[in-house]
Amino acid sequence: MTISIWRYCHLILALASSLFLLIASITGVILAVEPIIHQTKDYGVSNLENVSLATAIVGLKENYAEVFFLEVESSGFVKASVLNEDFETLDIYINPKTGEQIGEVTKRPEIYRFATNLHRSLFLKSVGRFFVGLVSFLLFIIAITGIFLLAKRQGGIKKLFSKVQKEYFEMRYHVILSRWLLLPIIILSLTGVYLSAERFNLLPNSTIELQEVAVSNAPNTYGKLSEIPFFKETKLSKIRNVAFPFSDAADDYFHIALKNKEVLLNQQTGAIVSSASYPFVTLASRLSIALHTGEGSVLWSIVLLVASASIVFFMYSGFVMTLKRCKKLGAISKKLDKDVCEYIILIGSETGTSFDFAIRLQKALTLKGKDVFLTELNNYSTYAKAKHIIVLTSTYGEGEPPTNARKFKTLFEFVKQPNTINFSVVGFGSLNYPDYCQFAKEIDLLFQTRKGFHRVLPLYKIDNSNFVDFQKWAQQWSKLTAVPLKIDPPKQSKKLKLISFKVVERSELNIDNTFLLRIKPKRKIKFTSGDLLSILPAGTKTARQYSIAKIGDEIILSIKKHEFGLGSSFLFKLNKNDIFKAAVETNSQFHFPIYSESAILISNGTGIVPFLGMIKENKNADVVLLWGGRVKESSNIYDNFLELENLKNSNLSLHKCYSRKENKQYVQDLVLQQQTTILKTIKNGGTIMICGSLTMQHGVMDVIEKILINSDTTLDTLINNGHLKMDCY
């Protein structure tokens, strides 16, 4: 709840100020360039702390007919306003050691003047300055809420700079850039607020009044300005500007502004006539301007440029992250209260296919004026006014439930509905597998055997997500319930980009009907371990996908040959040097985390394959591999690789178990044995990755949940933060 409040505050403030922030950040980038370009001009003189004011004044007097003004810029450049022998007034940069001109003060480019006016007031004068000040304050609040969100996401302030696990570009760099640029953005926002407050006279009065300085002894009279002690002792590094007297009269003074005070100096006696120190408000204003504009420091100007540009990126990446979050929640984020809806849709989906059908069904019912509640099977509970429950679920592995449905059977035993409910179950699966729609069958049976439920339609099974079959089910359901439905068809699926692959080697069948296939793309493509190879066996329209290992420029596949499996049979018939077509599809959610220092890799059977590539590609990471097979011989096709990598990589720790021997063990038993290592890996920001059968995945997740009971994190937190990655089937 706390993180939601901070997230909504962060989002709402960003949206409310987005237009002004966009303008301020773009103009900020432009204005940050100005001091950088200015500093590249060759007008500087080193060691101003060794050049006296007397030297500069003498040099100017020798070179020009009259001198009006001298200024030492924050950049270190010294400029002067002078009158030459031709009675021309010049604004020039000088060498203060000689008084000679080294450059001309040019008119400020129009783009910078335009950007300044837009940045300060949006061309709306006082009203615009008010909005700019307000947006600066909102930017500060956005930054503060961002700190809380970042700390929450990383697991606390102490872990603020721990490794970032999220893979997609916008989220990863939203986090990385915010960590490094948070302080500059806070400085930009606070100085913006301060300067706006100063503009509206909200700060204490900073006007100074020069106070007369009493002279105890009769002052000396100096024939030359260079002899005056103040000029000789004061270095240019302490000077801001000097206004020269218009005449030689004794009561026409030098007005000298130093870093911390202003003085009036008698040009004949060299005595300080009056003086006044700058108040704190003035010094703070000057510091705010320097920090806000980057004047005088190329390095800080570059930081401000990057910070200003990053605000534009944060707006973009924040929008993308919000959009992704909304899409992920989909209809669930917009759902009605479960206790006011008559229609309940329960989903079991591993890859999102069943979820897509459920959303289409929800939309069709909503268009007919029905109140629909859509949720995952894991969230099954009581529904006060429910009249219809519709279950849409897939089946994986050997009749196993999807991850978001694995708790349903337990929940169903304890949840008692307050009224009689009609139910219908739709199963999604593939006829190529013996456990076709097995989990859907089990759910249908559960409802049938429980009092208070009436079956509208027999279990309806859909092969390979066939939309036409789903429409047929909807028509039958509509006739029996008198609720006519029109289900919108899905968009045309993305066409696979098939390329040619050459078979380098195929092993013979192992004891458990598994084999390795080593292939090489005929042209250069980008891929990494954890990506998927998609093939279309002859006479099929649905792609079969296999997780891959990247070894050099080759792909390694581990495949279990099923008697009626079209994909596995096709691949097993391939021989060395054969050419076939396939496509590599990016599976970014199952890539080894960039710069991860530690990982626990958990697999069984052929699920070990992507980990073979990850181990080879990440030798600097501390990796623990937990793998389970049926018998010891099951690992024969992997042993040569694992033994070689174990010799090469001291950071690798291997643990195997076998389920068909006297002292049989399962992968979850290995996980329990490694609980200390698992907790340490989680605490240090490492990653747990699971690949293999869904049966194994569910058993492993149950064990991890038990391990985490006394820790400060949960299984859901690990999944949401990308510290637990799964690719199971």
N, C-alpha and C positions, 0 to 999 in steps of 0.2 A: 504493500500500500504506500509505504514511504517513497519508494523509488518511482511509483506512478505519479505521485504529487510533484516530485522534482521534475520528472519527464514532461508532464503537462505544462508546468510553469515554464520550463525551458522552451518547449515547442510554441506555446501561445505567445510568449514575449518575442520569440524569433519571427513568428508570422506577423505580429502586430507592427513590428519595426522593420520588416524585410525591405520595403522600398527605400526607406531612408538609409538603412544600413548598406544597401547595395550602392546607393549614390555616394555615401561617405567612404566606403571602402575603395571604390574605383577612383574617386578623386584623391583619396589618400595614397593610392599607388602612384598616381601621377605626381603628386606633390613630394613623395619620398624620392622620386627620381631627381628632382631639382637640386637638392644639396649634393647628391652624388656626382652629378654632372659638373656642378659648380666647383667641387673639390678637385676635380681632375684638371682644372686649369692651372697653369704653371705660374701662379701669382704668389705662392707662399714663400716665406723666408723662415728658415729654421732658427731655433733658439731665441725666440722673442724675449725669453726671460733674461737674456744677456744684453739686450739692446735697450738703452735708456731712452726716456722721452726726450731728453736734451739732444741726443744724436738725431732723432727723427725730426725735431723742430729745426735744428741747424741745417740739415739736409734740404728740407722744404724751403726754408728761407733763402738758401743759396741758389736754388733752381727755379723759383717762381717769384713773380712780382708781388703777389699777395697770397696768403693762405687763410682760408675761411674755416676749414673744419678738417679734423682727422678722426678716423674711426678704425678700431681694431675689431674685425668681424669674428664671430664665434668660429669661423673656419680657419682663423689665423691669418687671413689676408688683411693687409693694411691699405685702406683707401683714404683719399683726401679730396677735398674740394678746393681748387686753386684758381688763380688768375695768372695767365702767362704773359709774356712780354708783348704779345699782340692784343692784349686786353680781351682774351677769350676765357670764359669760365669753363673749367674742365673738371669732370669727376673721373678720377683715375685711381688705379692701384699702383702703389709705389714700393720700392725697396727702402725700408725705413733706415737702413744703414747709410744710404747715400742720398735719399730723397728723389731718386730718378724714377721716371715712369716705367712700369713694366707691363701695363695693361690698361685698357679703358673700361670703365663701368658702362655696360650696355643696358639698353632698355630691357626690362623683364619680358620674356616671351609671352604672347597673348594666351597660350594654352595654360600657363601656370596662373595667370591672373584670373582667367575664367574658372579654373579648377578651385582656386582659393575662394572666390565669391560663392561658388556652388557649395563648397565644403563647409564654409562658415555659416551661410544664411539661406542657401537654396534660392538666392535672389529675392528673398521675401523680407529682407531687412530684419527688424526686431522679431517679427513673428517667426521668420525662418530660423533665427538664432535660438529662439526658445525651443523649437522642435529639434534642432541639432543637439542642444544641451540635454533634452529629454531622451533622445535616442542614445546619447552617450551613456546616460544613466542606465537605460534599459540594457545596453551592451554589457555594462558592468554586472547587472543582475543575471544576464544570460551566462556570463563567464562563471559567476559564483555557482549557479545551479549546475553548470557543466562540470565544475569540480566535484560536486556531490555525486553526480551521475557517473563520472569517470571513476571515482573512488569506489563506488558501489559495484561497478562493473568489474574492476580489477581485484576486488576482494579486500579493500581497505586502503587507507592513505599510504601505508608502508609499501604496498604493492603497486603504487601508482605507475611506476616505470618498469613493471614486470612485462614479460613478453605478451604481445597481442596475438590472440588466437584466431579471431575472426578472419575469414579468408577473402570475402568479397571486397573489392577495392575501396568503395566509398566508406564502409564502416571501419576498415583497417586504418585508413589514413585520416579519418575523422578523429580517431582515438590518438594516433601517433602525433599528428600535428597539434592537436589540442594540448597534449602534454608539454610540448616544447614551446608553443606560442601562447600559452595561457597567460603568463606573466606580462609579455609585451602588450597583449590585448587589454588586460586589466589596466596597465599604465596608460594606454591610449584612451581608454574610456574615462578613467578618473581625471586625467589632465584635460580631456574634453569638457567634462562636467565643471572642473575648476575654472577654466577659461570662460565658459558660458556664465558662470556665477559672477565672475569679475566683470563681464560685459554688462550685466544687469545690476551692478552695484550692490551685490548681495554679500560682498566681503568687506571687512573693516577698511576704513579709509587709508589709502596708501600714499597720499600726497605728502611730500616732504617740504619742510620749511628750513631754509638755510639759516643757521644761527651764527651771529657775529662772534668771531674769535678774538679774545682780548690779547694784546701784545704787551708783554711786561717791559721789554727793553726797546730802545730805539732801533728800528731795523736798518740793515745795511742797504745800500743802493748798488745794484749790479749794472755794469755797462753792457754786458752781453747776456742773452737768455741762457746760453749754455753754461753760465757760471752759477745760475740759481740752483741751490742745493736740492730743492724738491724735484726739479727736472732731471738732475744728475742721478738722484737716488731711486727715482721711480722707473720701473721697467715696463716695457710695452705690454708684457703679459698681464699686468695689473690694470691696464687701461681699457675702458670701453669706448670713450670718445672725448675729444677736446675741441671746444669752440674757442677760436682765436679772437682776441680783441680787435675792434675795427680801427682803432687809432693808437697812438703812443701815449695817450693821456694816462695819468696815474690812476684815475678812477674807472678806467676801462680794463676789465679783468679777463684772465683766462678762466673759462668755465670747464672744469675737468670732472668727468664722470669715471670713477674707479669701479671696481667690481662690487665693493661694499658700501661706497659713499660717494657724495659729490662735494666738490670744494670750489671756491672762488679764490684765485691767486693773483696777487698784485704783480704786474709784469716788470715793475722797477725794483721793488724790494724783495720779491720772491716770497713774501709772507702770505700765509693763508688767511684771507679776510673773513671768510665764513665757511661753515661746513655743516653737513647733515648726513647721518647714516641712513641707509635704506631700511625700512621696516621689514619684518618677516614676510608680510603679504607680498611685497614687491619682489623679494628674493624667490619666494615660492612661485610667483607668476612667471618670473624669468626662467626658473627651472622647468615649469610646466610647458612653456613654449619650446624649450630645447628638447624635452622628452617627447613632445607631441609632434614636432616637425623634423627632428633629426639634425637640426642645424649644428654644424661644427664637428660632426662625427660621421664619417662614411660608414663605419661598421654599424652604428645604431640606425642610420638611414636605411641600410640594407635590411636590418631586422624589422623596421617599421614597414618597409615595402613588402616583405614576405608576410608579415602579420596582416597587413591590409588585404593583400591578395588572398590570404587564407580565409578571411571572413567570407569572401565570395565562395570559396570552395566549401566552407562549413555550411553555407546556405544551400548549396547544391547537394552535398552529401547528406545533410540533415533531411532534405526533401526526399532523397532516394531511400534513406533508411526508414523514414515514416511511411513511404509508399510501400516498401517491402513488408513492413510490419502490418500495415493494413491489409495487404494482399494475403499475407500468411494467416491473419485472423479471419479474413474474408467475411463470410456471412456470420460467423460466430461472434465477431466483434460488434455486429449490429443486431444481435438476436434480442428477441423479446424475453421477458421474464418467463422462466420455465413453467411457473405455476399459473400462467394465464393462457397458455397455448393448448389448443386441442390436438395439434399435429406435432409429433416428436420424430425427428430424423436422427438416428444413431449411426455413426460412421466407424468403420474399421478399415484403415488405409495405411499402407506402408509407403507407397510411392506417390500418392496423391490422386490416382485415377478414380478410386471410389469416392473420394472427396469431391472431385469435379462433378461426378454424376449427382451426388447429394445436393450440391449447390444449385444445379439445374432443376432438380426436383423441388427444392425449396422455393426457387423463383416462380416456378409454374403454379405451385399451391398459393403463394402470396398473391399472384395476379388474379386468383379466384377469390380473393378476400379472406383467405384462411390465415390464422395466426400460427406461425411455424417456429419451433425451437429446434435448432440444429446443434449437435454436440458430438464429441467422441464417445465411443463405447466405454472408455475408462471413466467417464464422468456420469455414468448412469446413476439416477437417483429417483426420488418420488416426483410425480407430476400431478398436481392437484386437479386439473381439468382435462387431462389428456383423454382423447377418444381413439386416436390412432398412433401406433408406434410403427415406424418403418425402419428396418435395419438394412444398411448397405455395407457389405463387408467383403474383403478379399481374404484369401488363404495363402500362407507361405509355408515352404518347407514341407514337413510331414504332417500336414493338417494343423499347423500352428497359427495362432492369431497374429495379426499385425501388432506392432509395438503399442499403438494407441488403443488396443482392445484387450491387452493381456490381463487386465484386472477385472474384466466384465463378469466372468463366471463367479468369482468370489463376491462381487457386489450384488449380483442377481440373487444369491442365496439369502442375503440379509435385507434387501430393499423390498418393502411391501407397498404395492400401489393402493391408493385409497378407493379406486373404482375399477370397474371392468373396462378393459382396453382391447381394441382390435389390433392385430399385429400382422405384418408382412415382412418376410426376409428375402433379400436379393443377394445372391452370392456371385462373386467375381473370381475367375480362375482360368486355368488352361487345361483343356482335355488331354494335353500331352503328358500330364502328370497324374500319377495314380490317386493322389489325395485331392482330386478335383473338388473345390468348394467345401472341403471337409469342415472347416470352422463354421461356415454358414449353416451346414447341416446340424452341427452341435447347438448352435444358437436357436435354430428353428425348433429343435427337440426340447430345449430348455423351456421355451415359451409354451409349447404344447402341453408339457407336463405340469405347468403351474396354473393353479386355479386363478380365475380372474382375467384370463387372456383368451381371445377368440381369434382364430386364424382366418384372415380374409382370403388369402391365396396360398396354395402350396408353395414350398420353397422354389424360388425361380433362380436358375443358374445361368450365368452369362459367360460365354467363352471369349477370351481375348478382348475383353472390354468392348464388345460389339454393340454399337449404339443403336442399331436397328432392333436388336433383341431387347434392349432397355425400353425402347419405344413400345414394343409389343407388350412388355410387362405393364407399362403405364396405361395402355389401352384396356387391358384386362382389369387392372385395379380400378380404373375410372368407371367401368361398367358396374362393378360390384359396390362401389361407394357413392355413385352418382356425383362424382366430382370430376368433370372433364378436364384433362390436362393436355397442355401443349408444351413439350420439352424442346428447348432450343438445342440444335445440334452443335457439337464442338467444332472449333475451327480446324481446318485441314492441318494435320500433323506435319511437323517440319520434315522435309525430305532429307534423307541421309546423304551425306557427301561421300560416296563410295570411292575408294582408291584401291590400287592393286598392292597386294602383299605377296612376298615370296616365302615359302616354307623353308626354314633353315634346318630344322630337325623336329621329328616327332618321336616321342618315346613309345614303347610298348605299354600295354595295359598293366597297371600295378595290381596288387592283390585285391584292392577294393574298387577295381574298374575305373581308376583315375589314370590320366596320362598328361604329360607336359607337351606343349607345342611352342616352338620357338620360331618366330616369324620376323620379317623385316619389311618395312614399307619400301615400295619401289621409288618413291620420291620423298624429299625431306618434309617432315611434318613435325608439329610441336605436340608432345604428349609427356605425361609423367605417371609415375606409379599411383594407382588408385583411379585412374581414368578407365573408361569402358570401351571395349571393342564390340561393335554391333555388327551382326551378320544377318542376312536374309536368305535362309535356305530356300531352295527352289520350290515354287508353288505356295509360298507363304507371304503374307503381307505384314506380319508382326516381327520386329527385330528381336533376336536373341542377344543378350548382353553378357559379357564376361569381363570381370575385373582384371586389370593387367599390371604386370611389373615391367619397369623400364630398366633394362640392363644394357648400358651403352646406347647404341642406336637401334636395339632390338626389343621386341615385345615378347614376354613370357606369359603363357596362359597355362593354368591348371584346370583340367576339365574332368568331370565325372561323366562317364558314358552311360546314358540311360537307354534301355532297350528300345523304347519308342521315342526317344528324344531326337527331334529333327536336327537341332543345332549341334549337339554333341556327336551324333552319327556323321554329320557332314564333315566336321572337323577331324574326326578320327580317320576318315577315308583319305585325308590329304597325306601326301608323301613328300619327301625332300625334293625341293626345287619346283614343286607345284605352285601355280599362281592362282589367287582367288581374290574376290572383292570384299571389302569390309570398310567400316567407318570407325574412326576413333572419336568418341564423344567425351568432352570435358566433364569431370565429376569433381568440381572444386570443393564440395563439402566433405570430400574424403581424401584430401591431399595432406601429406605430412606438414604440420604447421611450420611456417617459415621461422627460422632462428630458434626453434624449440630446443631446449637444453635436455629435456628428458621426455620419455614416452613409454607407455605400457601398451604393447601390441598383443591383442587377444584374438585367436582364431581356432577354427577346427577344419579338418578336411582341406578342400581346395581353397578355402578362404585365406590360406597363408600367402598366396601368390603376390598380392600387392605389397605385402610386408617384406618380401624378398628384395624387391626393388628399393623400398624405403630404407631398409637397413644398409644397403650398399651406397645409397646416395647421401646418407646422414651419419657418417662415421664419427662425427664429433659429439653427437648426442648420446646420452645414456639411455640405452634401449633395453627393455626386458620383453622378450617374446615368450608368450604362453600359447602352446599349441596342443591340440588333442586329436588323436586318430583312433581307429578301431583297434588295430594291433600294431606291434612294433614295425612290421614290414610296411605299414601304410606310409611311413615317412621316408622310405627308400628313395623315392624320386626327388626329394628335397635335401637329403642328407649331405650330398657332395657340396652343394652350395652353402648350407648352413655351417658345416665343419670348416670350410675354407674361410668364410666370413668371421667365424669365431676365432680363428687363428690370427686373422688380420686386425680384428677390432676388439681391443680390450674393454671397450665401453658396452659390449653386447653380452647379455645374459640370456641363455636359452633354457627353457623348461618344457618338457613334453609329458604327456600322459596318454594312457590307452584304456579304452572302455570295454575291450573284449579279452581281458586277461584275468588271472586269479585275483590280484589286488587291483581291481579296476578303478579307474579315476576318470573324472570328467573335467573339462576345462574350468568349470566353476570351482572345482576343488583346488586347482592350482591358484585361482584368483584369491580364494580364502587364505591359502598358505602365504600369499604375497601381500597380505593386507597392509603390513607396515610400509612396504615399498610403495604401494598404491596411495596410501595417505600422504606419504612424503612427496610423491610426484604431484599430487593434487595441490598440496600446500605450496610447492615451489612453482606453481603455474604450468606444470607439465600437462600432457595430453594422454587420454586413454582412447585407443582405437579398437573397434571390434569388427571382424569380418568373418563370415561363415554362415552357418545355418541359423534360422530364426529361433529354433529350439535352444541352441547354444546361447544365442544372444539374450533370450529371456531369462535363462538360468543365471547367466553372468550378471545381468542387471539386478536380479533379485539379491545376489550375493553382495554386489557393490552397495545396494541400498542398505543392507545390514551393516556393512563396514562403515558407512557414513552416519549411522545413527548418532554416535557421540561426537561427530565433527561439527564444524560450523558451516557446512555446505550441504546441498541436497543433490539428488540425481538430476532433477529438473534444472537446477542452476548450472550444473556441468554441461548439460545438453544445450541450454540457451546461450551459454558463454562460449560454446565451441570447444570446451575442454573434453567433451565426450563425443566421438565421431563414430558413426555406425554405417556399415554397408553390408546388410545381410539379406538372405534370400530364402 
